[in-house]
Amino acid sequence: MFLDHAKISATHSETEPDRIERLNRVYGYAMALADSDSNHECITKLAKLHDHKGTLMVIWHEAPSEFERIYFMKAWKSKIGDESTHVEHALMLQEPHAEEGNDAAA
């Protein structure tokens, strides 16, 4: 069982809680498509889903394949999503790790 699920957020979610509910459905739809393709890596590559004013922002730890992009396009375009093709993909920014013992002395 996979427990490190993607973070889900939405612009104006405080006043429009249905946005979060919609993202949860879209997430399930896309993961079902991945599962039906025996794509077990998709879920581990996904970092975050965000609804930004009707645009689905899909943030990845690793670059998605074309099929993985299509999973989210299909889900967002469906009746459970926004019924639009406004989907953007981006990679999660990685923070550089400071090396131990490299403190600069003046």
Secondary structure, DSSP 8 states (H G I E B T S, - for coil): ------EEEETTTTT-THHHHHHHHHHHHHHHHHHHTT--SHHHHEEEEEEETTEEEEEESS---HHHHHHHHHHHHSTTTTSS--EEEEE--------TT-----
